[in-house]
Amino acid sequence: MQPAVSRSDFGATIAPTYSPANLIPHRAQGSYVWDTEGQRYVDLAGGVAVTGLGHGHPELVEALRAQGDSVWHVGNVFTNEPVLRLARALTESTFAEKVFFGNSGAEANEAALKLARKVSFDHGLAAKGKTEIVAFEESFHGRTLFTVSVGGQAKYSKPFAPLPSDIRHLPFNDVNAALAGITERTCAVIVELVQGESGVRPAMPEFVNTLRARCNEVDALLIFDEVQTGIGRTGRLFAYMGYEVTPDILTTAKALGNGFPIGAMLTTQRLAEHFTAGSHGSTFGGNPLAAAVAAKVVEIVRRPETLGGVEERHEFCMERLREINARTSVFSEIRGRGLLIGAELNERFRGQSAGLVEKANEAGVFTLMAGPDVLRLAPSLVIPLDVLAEGLGALEQAVNNFVSRQ
Ligand SMILES: Cc1ncc(COP(=O)(O)O)c(C=O)c1O
C-alpha cells in the first residue's frame, strides 16, 4: 500500500519552481489521461511535446519491460547494446555520424555549446577571440547556467549572474541582423527551427539559409536545437529536413524517450573527434533503459504511417481552431508546423494564456501555454482523429467559457 498523498503536499514538500494544476494525473492511455478523482481528459499537451507516441504505447512498454528484465545500468566504462542500436538509427536517418547522449534537452545543448568552444580552442582560435556564441531573442535552450544564458529570455538568467560570457543575442528571423551580427568572432550559432517555449514561431527559410551561408563564411558552427521540434513533431523526423540546409550539430530530447529521460547531440565525425575521452560525459547518458525506449521510439516514428499522419492532424487542428476563432475572435494568429501549433491571443486577451489553459483543464482537455500570449497544442503524433475532435470540442467549450468570463 502506497502512502496517501494530495496536491497540497506539493506546497509542503516540493521546491516551488513550478505551479502545477490542481488535478493530479493518475493513469494514462493513448491520448487520454485520468486524474485521481477518475475524471478523464484528452491530452493535447503531450507532456510538453514529449509523449509523441501517446501514453502506454504497447511497443514502448514492451521495450522498457524487456530491457528492465535484462540490464538497467552498466556505466560508461562499458557500452551497451541498446545505445549502439539507437546511435545507429539516429546516424542512419540524419546528416550525423556521431552521437553524444545525455539525459535532457539542456544537457544536449550544453554538450553542443561546449563542443563548439572546444573546436575553437583546439584550433588555437579561442585565444584569438573566436569564442562568441550567437543565439536569438526569446529563444529557449534549457536551464543549466550556460544554456539559460544562451537562451534569449533575460528573466530566466539574470538572477543567476555572473553568467557565462561571450554570448550575443540577435533578433529572430531578421536576415540583416544575422548578416551583421555573425562575425569572425562567432564560434557557433544556435537556433530553434520553431521557437517553442516563447510562442511557436517558425524560422523563415530565408533566415535559416542566411544562417547557414554566414556560418560557412566566418567558419562558425550551426547548431539546430530540435529538442522540441525533433522526433516527428513537425511531420519529419527532424524539422531541418523541411529546410534546405543541414546543421553541424543537432540537439534533441523531449520526444526521443517519449517520457523516459534522454537527450542527444548529433554531429559529424570531424567535429565529434574534438570530444576526446574524458573531455565530457554523463553518468546516465545513454543508459540501457533510456536507449532501449528511444530506439523503439525512433523506429516507430520513422514508419511512414506515423510521419505520414502528422499533416492530416495538423490540418484538422488548424481548421477547428479557425472555426473556434470565427465564432469567438479570441486569436489574432494561428500558426505552427505539424503538431506544434500556437494560437496567439488577440489584444483583448493578452497575457491570459494561463487562464485559458486552466479553463481547458476544467473542460476536460490538456493544453499548454507558450509564453503569456499563446496557447500551444502538442498532441501525440498518433492521436486518433475522433479523440482529437473530442479534445478540440472541449477546447471550444473552454474558449467560450474564457471569453464569456471577460
Ligand atoms: C527548444 C528547447 N531546447 C531546450 C529545452 C530544454 O530541455 P530540458 O527541459 O529537457 O532540459 C527545451 C525545453 O522546453 C526546449 O523547448
The ligand as an SDF file (V2000), in Angstrom:
LIG
                    3D

 16 16  0  0  0  0  0  0  0  0999 V2000
   13.9650   24.1750  -27.7040 C   0  0  0  0  0  0  0  0  0  0  0  0
   14.2720   23.6660  -26.3410 C   0  0  0  0  0  0  0  0  0  0  0  0
   15.5520   23.4670  -26.0010 N   0  0  0  0  0  0  0  0  0  0  0  0
   15.8940   23.0030  -24.7910 C   0  0  0  0  0  0  0  0  0  0  0  0
   14.9330   22.7100  -23.8520 C   0  0  0  0  0  0  0  0  0  0  0  0
   15.3450   22.1890  -22.5070 C   0  0  0  0  0  0  0  0  0  0  0  0
   15.0370   20.8300  -22.4200 O   0  0  0  0  0  0  0  0  0  0  0  0
   15.0330   20.0910  -20.9820 P   0  0  0  0  0  0  0  0  0  0  0  0
   13.9280   20.7040  -20.1930 O   0  0  0  0  0  0  0  0  0  0  0  0
   14.8150   18.6470  -21.3270 O   0  0  0  0  0  0  0  0  0  0  0  0
   16.3580   20.3510  -20.3670 O   0  0  0  0  0  0  0  0  0  0  0  0
   13.5910   22.8940  -24.1700 C   0  0  0  0  0  0  0  0  0  0  0  0
   12.5330   22.6130  -23.1660 C   0  0  0  0  0  0  0  0  0  0  0  0
   11.4360   23.1000  -23.2320 O   0  0  0  0  0  0  0  0  0  0  0  0
   13.2460   23.3840  -25.4420 C   0  0  0  0  0  0  0  0  0  0  0  0
   11.9740   23.5840  -25.8030 O   0  0  0  0  0  0  0  0  0  0  0  0
  1  2  1  0
  2  3  1  0
  2 15  2  0
  3  4  2  0
  4  5  1  0
  5  6  1  0
  5 12  2  0
  6  7  1  0
  7  8  1  0
  8  9  2  0
  8 10  1  0
  8 11  1  0
 12 13  1  0
 12 15  1  0
 13 14  2  0
 15 16  1  0
M  END
$$$$
